[in-house]
């Protein structure tokens, strides 16, 4: 699976953190700005932990859609059993643990569900002779199974599983376990830190299948 890496030099991250802190000393109101918060999360995390950073939205654009018109990648909270993708006619989408989500739901402001802005996806039509709208999106709402985190990787989890996300390649949007997940810590809606990658064993894939009753 190819993703868009954004890993900066460690020296740059350190310099940016110092500059951000200095800016707040001169103007305390900056600390309330979302841009400041996002930069502190990203540079602060990388400065402390290092590792890889990836950009979520371009990664999904680069992966594109499969023959069924569905995303080749999925992202969901690490504690979820199923991942639902709700497609919107403007090329946006929401990846969520909530099976009740509908078209009228607005993109979430929380990192629990991952919202993609308009224009990221080029959804296919059910009827090619009609314009694309909410009633003419092929496979408007789809779902697949979420990978489990192997026991050998659990020691790196410092908080509840719901605080982490998993990114993986979807072979087909159906009850079929994935093979190559990436464990992420979302820092902003579009930037995430890579904590680990792994290949699921046949036994772990069997466990995933058994989670769906």
GROMACS elastic network, one bead per residue, 0.5 to 0.9 nm:
[ bonds ]
;  ai    aj funct       b0    kb
    1    63     6  0.83468   500
    1    73     6  0.88472   500
    1   168     6  0.79099   500
    1   169     6  0.67220   500
    1   180     6  0.76921   500
    2    59     6  0.72933   500
    2    62     6  0.82055   500
    2    63     6  0.75200   500
    3    54     6  0.67013   500
    3    55     6  0.74525   500
    3    56     6  0.78204   500
    3    58     6  0.79631   500
    3    60     6  0.80512   500
    3    62     6  0.79273   500
    3    63     6  0.82223   500
    4    53     6  0.85100   500
    4    54     6  0.53798   500
    4    55     6  0.53955   500
    4    56     6  0.73793   500
    4    57     6  0.88251   500
    4    58     6  0.65459   500
    4    59     6  0.53083   500
    4    62     6  0.84438   500
    5    52     6  0.69972   500
    5    53     6  0.57796   500
    5    55     6  0.63242   500
    5    59     6  0.88209   500
    6    52     6  0.73480   500
    6    53     6  0.52313   500
    6    54     6  0.52998   500
    6    55     6  0.65894   500
    6   191     6  0.84702   500
    7    10     6  0.86183   500
    7    46     6  0.83811   500
    7    50     6  0.86298   500
    7    51     6  0.76049   500
    7    52     6  0.53815   500
    7    53     6  0.50315   500
    7    54     6  0.72650   500
    8    11     6  0.83039   500
    8    12     6  0.66365   500
    8    13     6  0.67690   500
    8    43     6  0.89108   500
    8    46     6  0.84930   500
    8    52     6  0.87298   500
    8    53     6  0.82902   500
    9    12     6  0.52978   500
    9    13     6  0.66111   500
    9    14     6  0.88894   500
   10    13     6  0.51809   500
   10    14     6  0.62923   500
   10    15     6  0.86722   500
   10    46     6  0.75833   500
   10    47     6  0.63893   500
   10    50     6  0.73425   500
   11    14     6  0.51625   500
   11    15     6  0.61794   500
   11    16     6  0.86342   500
   11    47     6  0.83555   500
   12    15     6  0.50532   500
   12    16     6  0.60817   500
   12    17     6  0.86406   500
   12    43     6  0.86257   500
   12    47     6  0.88341   500
   13    16     6  0.51252   500
   13    17     6  0.62555   500
   13    18     6  0.87256   500
   13    42     6  0.86170   500
   13    43     6  0.51061   500
   13    44     6  0.73278   500
   13    46     6  0.67733   500
   13    47     6  0.55185   500
   14    17     6  0.52846   500
   14    18     6  0.64096   500
   14    19     6  0.87161   500
   14    43     6  0.73500   500
   14    44     6  0.78695   500
   14    46     6  0.86384   500
   14    47     6  0.56739   500
   14    48     6  0.88844   500
   15    18     6  0.52195   500
   15    19     6  0.61673   500
   15    20     6  0.86524   500
   16    20     6  0.60510   500
   16    21     6  0.85636   500
   16    39     6  0.84361   500
   16    40     6  0.84907   500
   16    43     6  0.67654   500
   16    44     6  0.86020   500
   17    20     6  0.51243   500
   17    21     6  0.62035   500
   17    22     6  0.85780   500
   17    39     6  0.82848   500
   17    40     6  0.66339   500
   17    43     6  0.61763   500
   17    44     6  0.61722   500
   17    47     6  0.78706   500
   18    21     6  0.51996   500
   18    22     6  0.61618   500
   18    23     6  0.86188   500
   19    22     6  0.50724   500
   19    23     6  0.61166   500
   19    24     6  0.87556   500
   20    23     6  0.50498   500
   20    24     6  0.64018   500
   20    25     6  0.87798   500
   20    36     6  0.74487   500
   20    39     6  0.81514   500
   20    40     6  0.72805   500
   21    24     6  0.52549   500
   21    25     6  0.64141   500
   21    26     6  0.89198   500
   21    40     6  0.88196   500
   22    25     6  0.50855   500
   22    26     6  0.65101   500
   22    27     6  0.87033   500
   23    26     6  0.52342   500
   23    27     6  0.61073   500
   23    28     6  0.79250   500
   23    30     6  0.75384   500
   23    31     6  0.89795   500
   24    29     6  0.72155   500
   24    30     6  0.58145   500
   24    31     6  0.61827   500
   25    28     6  0.59395   500
   27    30     6  0.59171   500
   27    31     6  0.81755   500
   28    31     6  0.58698   500
   28    32     6  0.80888   500
   29    32     6  0.57634   500
   29    33     6  0.73561   500
   30    33     6  0.52832   500
   30    34     6  0.86692   500
   30    35     6  0.86965   500
   30    36     6  0.65260   500
   30    37     6  0.88364   500
   31    34     6  0.80569   500
   31    35     6  0.89816   500
   31    36     6  0.61321   500
   31    37     6  0.67735   500
   32    35     6  0.87395   500
   32    36     6  0.73850   500
   32    37     6  0.73122   500
   33    36     6  0.53765   500
   33    37     6  0.64399   500
   33    38     6  0.88201   500
   34    38     6  0.60598   500
   34    39     6  0.85484   500
   35    38     6  0.52039   500
   35    39     6  0.62151   500
   35    40     6  0.85993   500
   36    39     6  0.52214   500
   36    40     6  0.61156   500
   36    41     6  0.85894   500
   37    40     6  0.51796   500
   37    41     6  0.61574   500
   37    42     6  0.86991   500
   38    41     6  0.51452   500
   38    42     6  0.62465   500
   38    43     6  0.85617   500
   38   187     6  0.73046   500
   38   188     6  0.61028   500
   39    42     6  0.52120   500
   39    43     6  0.58477   500
   39    44     6  0.76836   500
   39   188     6  0.88839   500
   40    43     6  0.53843   500
   40    44     6  0.51106   500
   40    45     6  0.77358   500
   41    44     6  0.52640   500
   41    45     6  0.57671   500
   41    46     6  0.83852   500
   41   187     6  0.58784   500
   41   188     6  0.75905   500
   42    45     6  0.53763   500
   42    46     6  0.61921   500
   42    47     6  0.84521   500
   42    53     6  0.85829   500
   42   187     6  0.59870   500
   42   188     6  0.75923   500
   42   191     6  0.75900   500
   42   192     6  0.82057   500
   42   193     6  0.84105   500
   43    46     6  0.51664   500
   43    47     6  0.58027   500
   43    48     6  0.84634   500
   44    47     6  0.51025   500
   44    48     6  0.62054   500
   44    49     6  0.85506   500
   45    48     6  0.52323   500
   45    49     6  0.58815   500
   45    50     6  0.73389   500
   45   187     6  0.81641   500
   45   193     6  0.82581   500
   46    49     6  0.52077   500
   46    51     6  0.69367   500
   46    52     6  0.81558   500
   46    53     6  0.79393   500
   46   193     6  0.79649   500
   47    50     6  0.59026   500
   50    53     6  0.87056   500
   50   193     6  0.88433   500
   51   193     6  0.72448   500
   51   194     6  0.68260   500
   51   195     6  0.75519   500
   52   192     6  0.85263   500
   52   193     6  0.58865   500
   52   194     6  0.53872   500
   52   195     6  0.79269   500
   53   191     6  0.68297   500
   53   192     6  0.56162   500
   53   194     6  0.59537   500
   54    59     6  0.80897   500
   54   190     6  0.83146   500
   54   191     6  0.57999   500
   54   192     6  0.54822   500
   54   193     6  0.64497   500
   54   194     6  0.71617   500
   55    58     6  0.62222   500
   55    59     6  0.63761   500
   55   190     6  0.56277   500
   55   192     6  0.66026   500
   56    59     6  0.52415   500
   56    60     6  0.65525   500
   56    61     6  0.89105   500
   56   116     6  0.89825   500
   56   189     6  0.79595   500
   56   191     6  0.60019   500
   56   192     6  0.71486   500
   57    60     6  0.53500   500
   57    61     6  0.63787   500
   57    62     6  0.87345   500
   57   116     6  0.68034   500
   57   117     6  0.84426   500
   57   120     6  0.70281   500
   57   189     6  0.88806   500
   57   190     6  0.60862   500
   57   191     6  0.85807   500
   58    62     6  0.59450   500
   58    63     6  0.84715   500
   58   120     6  0.79426   500
   58   190     6  0.88289   500
   59    62     6  0.51762   500
   59    63     6  0.62186   500
   59    64     6  0.86396   500
   59    73     6  0.84702   500
   60    63     6  0.51201   500
   60    64     6  0.61329   500
   60    65     6  0.86913   500
   60    71     6  0.73329   500
   60    72     6  0.75555   500
   60    73     6  0.62615   500
   60    74     6  0.83317   500
   60   120     6  0.77493   500
   60   121     6  0.82370   500
   61    64     6  0.51494   500
   61    65     6  0.84256   500
   61    71     6  0.88319   500
   61   120     6  0.60408   500
   61   121     6  0.66896   500
   63    66     6  0.88871   500
   63    71     6  0.76288   500
   63    72     6  0.59743   500
   63    73     6  0.68910   500
   63   169     6  0.89131   500
   64    69     6  0.88697   500
   64    70     6  0.83149   500
   64    71     6  0.60890   500
   64    72     6  0.61182   500
   64    73     6  0.81314   500
   64   121     6  0.75238   500
   64   122     6  0.85957   500
   65    68     6  0.75603   500
   65    69     6  0.52572   500
   65    70     6  0.50438   500
   65    72     6  0.53638   500
   65    73     6  0.84336   500
   65   121     6  0.80190   500
   65   122     6  0.82084   500
   65   123     6  0.82807   500
   66    69     6  0.53113   500
   66    70     6  0.54930   500
   66    71     6  0.63009   500
   66    72     6  0.58133   500
   66   171     6  0.85849   500
   66   172     6  0.82764   500
   67    70     6  0.74396   500
   68    71     6  0.88672   500
   68   124     6  0.83108   500
   68   138     6  0.80773   500
   68   139     6  0.80981   500
   68   172     6  0.86581   500
   69   122     6  0.84508   500
   69   123     6  0.62978   500
   69   124     6  0.55689   500
   69   125     6  0.86860   500
   69   138     6  0.69989   500
   69   139     6  0.77304   500
   70    73     6  0.87668   500
   70   123     6  0.77013   500
   70   124     6  0.84721   500
   70   138     6  0.84776   500
   70   139     6  0.75018   500
   70   142     6  0.81845   500
   70   172     6  0.83975   500
   70   173     6  0.75640   500
   71    74     6  0.70019   500
   71    85     6  0.88876   500
   71   121     6  0.81646   500
   71   169     6  0.88152   500
   71   170     6  0.76692   500
   71   173     6  0.86791   500
   72   168     6  0.86147   500
   72   169     6  0.57603   500
   72   170     6  0.53009   500
   72   171     6  0.70458   500
   72   172     6  0.80300   500
   72   173     6  0.88955   500
   73   167     6  0.71172   500
   73   168     6  0.56781   500
   73   170     6  0.54464   500
   73   171     6  0.86749   500
   74    83     6  0.76499   500
   74    84     6  0.89456   500
   74    85     6  0.81429   500
   74    95     6  0.73567   500
   74   144     6  0.85706   500
   74   146     6  0.87520   500
   74   166     6  0.81701   500
   74   167     6  0.57605   500
   74   168     6  0.55597   500
   74   169     6  0.63555   500
   74   170     6  0.65032   500
   75    78     6  0.89905   500
   75    83     6  0.75109   500
   75    95     6  0.64454   500
   75    96     6  0.82483   500
   75   113     6  0.88764   500
   75   114     6  0.73084   500
   75   146     6  0.84788   500
   75   165     6  0.67244   500
   75   166     6  0.55669   500
   75   168     6  0.65654   500
   75   169     6  0.89879   500
   76    79     6  0.84624   500
   76    80     6  0.70906   500
   76    82     6  0.83073   500
   76    83     6  0.59157   500
   76    84     6  0.83774   500
   76    95     6  0.63291   500
   76    96     6  0.61778   500
   76    97     6  0.69176   500
   76   112     6  0.80782   500
   76   113     6  0.69940   500
   76   114     6  0.71920   500
   76   146     6  0.72077   500
   76   164     6  0.86003   500
   76   165     6  0.53998   500
   76   166     6  0.55998   500
   76   167     6  0.68441   500
   77    80     6  0.56313   500
   77    83     6  0.82386   500
   77    96     6  0.77180   500
   77    97     6  0.71484   500
   77   112     6  0.64937   500
   77   113     6  0.72999   500
   77   114     6  0.87756   500
   77   146     6  0.84166   500
   77   161     6  0.75295   500
   77   162     6  0.56858   500
   77   163     6  0.73429   500
   77   164     6  0.59230   500
   77   166     6  0.62501   500
   78    81     6  0.84417   500
   78   146     6  0.75873   500
   78   147     6  0.77881   500
   78   148     6  0.73761   500
   78   149     6  0.77275   500
   78   161     6  0.54404   500
   78   162     6  0.58045   500
   78   163     6  0.76069   500
   78   164     6  0.54393   500
   78   166     6  0.55157   500
   78   183     6  0.79300   500
   78   184     6  0.87894   500
   79   146     6  0.85113   500
   79   148     6  0.80989   500
   79   160     6  0.83231   500
   79   161     6  0.51397   500
   79   162     6  0.52433   500
   79   163     6  0.85436   500
   79   164     6  0.79817   500
   79   165     6  0.81732   500
   80    83     6  0.70156   500
   80    96     6  0.89578   500
   80    97     6  0.60920   500
   80   145     6  0.85720   500
   80   146     6  0.63794   500
   80   147     6  0.86253   500
   80   148     6  0.87732   500
   80   161     6  0.88329   500
   80   162     6  0.79149   500
   81    97     6  0.78265   500
   81   144     6  0.87894   500
   81   145     6  0.61001   500
   81   146     6  0.53799   500
   81   147     6  0.78746   500
   81   148     6  0.83832   500
   81   208     6  0.79577   500
   81   211     6  0.67052   500
   81   212     6  0.72289   500
   82    96     6  0.85705   500
   82    97     6  0.63057   500
   82    98     6  0.87475   500
   82    99     6  0.86634   500
   82   143     6  0.66357   500
   82   144     6  0.57076   500
   82   146     6  0.52723   500
   82   147     6  0.89111   500
   82   175     6  0.87614   500
   82   212     6  0.82093   500
   83    95     6  0.66362   500
   83    96     6  0.58071   500
   83    97     6  0.53276   500
   83    98     6  0.80083   500
   83    99     6  0.84023   500
   83   142     6  0.83230   500
   83   143     6  0.53804   500
   83   144     6  0.54515   500
   83   145     6  0.61013   500
   83   146     6  0.60502   500
   84    94     6  0.79808   500
   84    95     6  0.56213   500
   84    96     6  0.52166   500
   84    97     6  0.60313   500
   84    98     6  0.68945   500
   84    99     6  0.63822   500
   84   101     6  0.86239   500
   84   141     6  0.70020   500
   84   142     6  0.56870   500
   84   144     6  0.68125   500
   84   145     6  0.89691   500
   85    93     6  0.67020   500
   85    94     6  0.56764   500
   85    96     6  0.64373   500
   85    97     6  0.88969   500
   85   140     6  0.81649   500
   85   141     6  0.56703   500
   85   142     6  0.52956   500
   85   143     6  0.61052   500
   85   144     6  0.87462   500
   86    92     6  0.87013   500
   86    93     6  0.54962   500
   86    94     6  0.53133   500
   86    95     6  0.66221   500
   86    96     6  0.81084   500
   86   101     6  0.74494   500
   86   102     6  0.72500   500
   86   103     6  0.71968   500
   86   140     6  0.61855   500
   86   142     6  0.67755   500
   86   143     6  0.88745   500
   87    90     6  0.86804   500
   87    91     6  0.73298   500
   87    92     6  0.64061   500
   87    94     6  0.69000   500
   87    95     6  0.89731   500
   87   103     6  0.77851   500
   87   121     6  0.88050   500
   87   123     6  0.77284   500
   87   134     6  0.84265   500
   87   137     6  0.75583   500
   87   138     6  0.89670   500
   87   139     6  0.81432   500
   87   140     6  0.52554   500
   87   141     6  0.62198   500
   87   142     6  0.84781   500
   88    91     6  0.58221   500
   88    92     6  0.53078   500
   88    93     6  0.56670   500
   88    94     6  0.84147   500
   88   103     6  0.67746   500
   88   118     6  0.82660   500
   88   123     6  0.83038   500
   88   133     6  0.81038   500
   88   134     6  0.65417   500
   88   137     6  0.78516   500
   88   140     6  0.75717   500
   89    92     6  0.70938   500
   89    93     6  0.88303   500
   89   118     6  0.85339   500
   89   122     6  0.87472   500
   89   123     6  0.73045   500
   89   132     6  0.64154   500
   89   133     6  0.52710   500
   89   134     6  0.56225   500
   89   135     6  0.89141   500
   89   136     6  0.84600   500
   89   137     6  0.69077   500
   90    93     6  0.87392   500
   90   117     6  0.85485   500
   90   118     6  0.52098   500
   90   119     6  0.62667   500
   90   120     6  0.87794   500
   90   121     6  0.83416   500
   90   122     6  0.84892   500
   90   123     6  0.87186   500
   90   132     6  0.88712   500
   90   133     6  0.83551   500
   91   116     6  0.84690   500
   91   117     6  0.74318   500
   91   120     6  0.55690   500
   91   122     6  0.56500   500
   91   123     6  0.64400   500
   92   107     6  0.87985   500
   92   115     6  0.76205   500
   92   116     6  0.52159   500
   92   119     6  0.60940   500
   92   120     6  0.59907   500
   92   121     6  0.63315   500
   92   122     6  0.88216   500
   93   107     6  0.80643   500
   93   114     6  0.84200   500
   93   115     6  0.60090   500
   93   116     6  0.51708   500
   93   117     6  0.70991   500
   93   118     6  0.78480   500
   93   120     6  0.83070   500
   93   121     6  0.79545   500
   94   101     6  0.88886   500
   94   106     6  0.88629   500
   94   107     6  0.67726   500
   94   108     6  0.80836   500
   94   113     6  0.69560   500
   94   114     6  0.57536   500
   94   116     6  0.61235   500
   94   117     6  0.89223   500
   95    98     6  0.87936   500
   95   113     6  0.59681   500
   95   114     6  0.52145   500
   95   115     6  0.64408   500
   95   116     6  0.82503   500
   96    99     6  0.77003   500
   96   101     6  0.80504   500
   96   112     6  0.77340   500
   96   114     6  0.65890   500
   96   115     6  0.84789   500
   97   101     6  0.89840   500
   97   112     6  0.85837   500
   97   113     6  0.72185   500
   98   101     6  0.58307   500
   98   113     6  0.86859   500
   99   102     6  0.86126   500
   99   143     6  0.86908   500
  101   104     6  0.82993   500
  101   105     6  0.66197   500
  102   105     6  0.57392   500
  102   141     6  0.86605   500
  103   106     6  0.81522   500
  103   134     6  0.75261   500
  105   108     6  0.82169   500
  106   109     6  0.89760   500
  106   115     6  0.87758   500
  107   110     6  0.89678   500
  107   113     6  0.86105   500
  107   114     6  0.81038   500
  107   115     6  0.52239   500
  107   116     6  0.74856   500
  107   117     6  0.78553   500
  108   111     6  0.74783   500
  108   112     6  0.81989   500
  108   113     6  0.64589   500
  108   114     6  0.71889   500
  108   115     6  0.60593   500
  109   112     6  0.86623   500
  109   113     6  0.84052   500
  109   114     6  0.89031   500
  109   115     6  0.82706   500
  109   189     6  0.84486   500
  110   113     6  0.65031   500
  110   114     6  0.80039   500
  110   189     6  0.83644   500
  111   114     6  0.61057   500
  111   115     6  0.84298   500
  111   163     6  0.85750   500
  111   186     6  0.70826   500
  111   187     6  0.84788   500
  111   188     6  0.75302   500
  111   189     6  0.63659   500
  112   162     6  0.73806   500
  112   163     6  0.75353   500
  112   164     6  0.85615   500
  112   165     6  0.83621   500
  114   189     6  0.68605   500
  114   190     6  0.87854   500
  115   189     6  0.74098   500
  116   119     6  0.86746   500
  116   120     6  0.68302   500
  116   121     6  0.88016   500
  116   189     6  0.84079   500
  116   190     6  0.85418   500
  117   120     6  0.63709   500
  118   121     6  0.76314   500
  119   122     6  0.70653   500
  123   132     6  0.83496   500
  123   137     6  0.66087   500
  123   138     6  0.72358   500
  123   140     6  0.89147   500
  124   127     6  0.88714   500
  124   128     6  0.83575   500
  124   132     6  0.79901   500
  124   136     6  0.84440   500
  124   137     6  0.61195   500
  124   138     6  0.55801   500
  124   139     6  0.86259   500
  125   128     6  0.56609   500
  125   129     6  0.87285   500
  125   130     6  0.78889   500
  125   131     6  0.78397   500
  125   132     6  0.59982   500
  125   133     6  0.83698   500
  125   136     6  0.54333   500
  125   138     6  0.51146   500
  125   139     6  0.89127   500
  126   129     6  0.89950   500
  126   130     6  0.84561   500
  126   132     6  0.85161   500
  126   135     6  0.84561   500
  126   136     6  0.51945   500
  126   137     6  0.56902   500
  126   139     6  0.80383   500
  127   130     6  0.56430   500
  127   131     6  0.81397   500
  127   132     6  0.85198   500
  127   136     6  0.64820   500
  127   137     6  0.84523   500
  127   138     6  0.83384   500
  128   131     6  0.75093   500
  128   132     6  0.84462   500
  128   136     6  0.87904   500
  130   133     6  0.86909   500
  130   136     6  0.75308   500
  131   136     6  0.73748   500
  132   135     6  0.78689   500
  132   136     6  0.55024   500
  132   137     6  0.64371   500
  133   136     6  0.51494   500
  133   137     6  0.63912   500
  134   137     6  0.58930   500
  134   140     6  0.77288   500
  135   138     6  0.86661   500
  135   140     6  0.81661   500
  136   140     6  0.81553   500
  137   140     6  0.52405   500
  138   141     6  0.86500   500
  139   142     6  0.62726   500
  142   173     6  0.65348   500
  142   174     6  0.80951   500
  143   173     6  0.58012   500
  143   174     6  0.64199   500
  143   175     6  0.79817   500
  144   170     6  0.79508   500
  144   172     6  0.78924   500
  144   173     6  0.50332   500
  144   175     6  0.54522   500
  144   176     6  0.68971   500
  144   177     6  0.79501   500
  145   173     6  0.82998   500
  145   174     6  0.73771   500
  145   175     6  0.56429   500
  145   176     6  0.63734   500
  145   177     6  0.58331   500
  145   178     6  0.76276   500
  145   208     6  0.72957   500
  145   209     6  0.77892   500
  145   211     6  0.89379   500
  145   212     6  0.83504   500
  146   166     6  0.77805   500
  146   168     6  0.85605   500
  146   177     6  0.71775   500
  146   178     6  0.76309   500
  146   208     6  0.75601   500
  147   166     6  0.73979   500
  147   167     6  0.88915   500
  147   168     6  0.80744   500
  147   177     6  0.66406   500
  147   178     6  0.64019   500
  147   179     6  0.81654   500
  147   180     6  0.88764   500
  147   181     6  0.68561   500
  147   200     6  0.81176   500
  147   204     6  0.86016   500
  147   205     6  0.79162   500
  147   208     6  0.66412   500
  148   166     6  0.88447   500
  148   181     6  0.89295   500
  148   200     6  0.84945   500
  148   204     6  0.74491   500
  148   205     6  0.84128   500
  148   207     6  0.82829   500
  148   208     6  0.66390   500
  149   152     6  0.82754   500
  149   153     6  0.66043   500
  149   154     6  0.68613   500
  149   166     6  0.88166   500
  149   181     6  0.88287   500
  149   183     6  0.80347   500
  149   198     6  0.89575   500
  149   200     6  0.88298   500
  149   204     6  0.89208   500
  150   153     6  0.55906   500
  150   154     6  0.67516   500
  150   198     6  0.85975   500
  150   200     6  0.78434   500
  150   204     6  0.74664   500
  151   154     6  0.52495   500
  151   155     6  0.80278   500
  152   155     6  0.71594   500
  153   156     6  0.59933   500
  153   157     6  0.76457   500
  153   196     6  0.78979   500
  154   157     6  0.53857   500
  154   158     6  0.87188   500
  155   158     6  0.75583   500
  156   195     6  0.79834   500
  156   196     6  0.89208   500
  157   160     6  0.75196   500
  157   161     6  0.73554   500
  157   164     6  0.84641   500
  158   161     6  0.87072   500
  159   162     6  0.81276   500
  159   163     6  0.65320   500
  159   164     6  0.82896   500
  160   163     6  0.56564   500
  160   164     6  0.77084   500
  161   164     6  0.55280   500
  161   165     6  0.80174   500
  162   165     6  0.74213   500
  163   185     6  0.74141   500
  163   186     6  0.83682   500
  164   183     6  0.72750   500
  164   184     6  0.59540   500
  164   185     6  0.51816   500
  164   186     6  0.69873   500
  165   182     6  0.84273   500
  165   183     6  0.61003   500
  165   184     6  0.50827   500
  165   185     6  0.62314   500
  165   186     6  0.70116   500
  166   181     6  0.64326   500
  166   182     6  0.55625   500
  166   184     6  0.57458   500
  166   185     6  0.86163   500
  167   180     6  0.87496   500
  167   181     6  0.56628   500
  167   182     6  0.50849   500
  167   183     6  0.65560   500
  167   184     6  0.71576   500
  168   178     6  0.69153   500
  168   179     6  0.78261   500
  168   180     6  0.60780   500
  168   182     6  0.61625   500
  168   183     6  0.88813   500
  169   178     6  0.67701   500
  169   179     6  0.77086   500
  169   180     6  0.68109   500
  169   181     6  0.71874   500
  170   173     6  0.64975   500
  170   174     6  0.89551   500
  170   176     6  0.85702   500
  170   177     6  0.85010   500
  170   178     6  0.62758   500
  170   179     6  0.86504   500
  171   174     6  0.87160   500
  171   176     6  0.79344   500
  171   177     6  0.88051   500
  171   178     6  0.71556   500
  171   179     6  0.89759   500
  172   175     6  0.84339   500
  172   176     6  0.72258   500
  173   176     6  0.75646   500
  174   177     6  0.86941   500
  175   209     6  0.71964   500
  175   212     6  0.84040   500
  176   205     6  0.84675   500
  176   208     6  0.86719   500
  176   209     6  0.72596   500
  177   200     6  0.87398   500
  177   204     6  0.88908   500
  177   205     6  0.55568   500
  177   206     6  0.80107   500
  177   208     6  0.63582   500
  177   209     6  0.66987   500
  178   181     6  0.71192   500
  178   199     6  0.88330   500
  178   200     6  0.74950   500
  178   205     6  0.74910   500
  179   198     6  0.81642   500
  179   199     6  0.54925   500
  179   200     6  0.51778   500
  179   201     6  0.79157   500
  179   205     6  0.79321   500
  180   197     6  0.71225   500
  180   198     6  0.58486   500
  180   200     6  0.65935   500
  181   196     6  0.85526   500
  181   197     6  0.59377   500
  181   198     6  0.60464   500
  181   199     6  0.68869   500
  181   200     6  0.78552   500
  182   194     6  0.69479   500
  182   195     6  0.75253   500
  182   196     6  0.58398   500
  182   198     6  0.68175   500
  183   193     6  0.85278   500
  183   194     6  0.61341   500
  183   195     6  0.54341   500
  183   196     6  0.52022   500
  183   197     6  0.62404   500
  183   198     6  0.86268   500
  184   192     6  0.60119   500
  184   193     6  0.55271   500
  184   195     6  0.55722   500
  184   196     6  0.74263   500
  185   191     6  0.88327   500
  185   192     6  0.54517   500
  185   193     6  0.51060   500
  185   194     6  0.66838   500
  185   195     6  0.70273   500
  186   189     6  0.68797   500
  186   190     6  0.77532   500
  186   191     6  0.62482   500
  186   193     6  0.63725   500
  186   194     6  0.88900   500
  187   190     6  0.78147   500
  187   191     6  0.57366   500
  187   192     6  0.52862   500
  187   193     6  0.70492   500
  188   191     6  0.51423   500
  188   192     6  0.68512   500
  189   192     6  0.80734   500
  194   197     6  0.78357   500
  200   203     6  0.79910   500
  200   204     6  0.58355   500
  200   205     6  0.63104   500
  201   204     6  0.51403   500
  201   205     6  0.62330   500
  201   206     6  0.86223   500
  202   205     6  0.50595   500
  202   206     6  0.62139   500
  202   207     6  0.87608   500
  203   206     6  0.50037   500
  203   207     6  0.63398   500
  203   208     6  0.87877   500
  204   208     6  0.63571   500
  204   209     6  0.88147   500
  205   208     6  0.50878   500
  205   209     6  0.64183   500
  205   210     6  0.88093   500
  206   209     6  0.51478   500
  206   210     6  0.63846   500
  206   211     6  0.89870   500
  207   210     6  0.51166   500
  207   211     6  0.65752   500
  208   211     6  0.53443   500
  208   212     6  0.76096   500
  209   212     6  0.61021   500
  209   213     6  0.89188   500
  210   213     6  0.70572   500
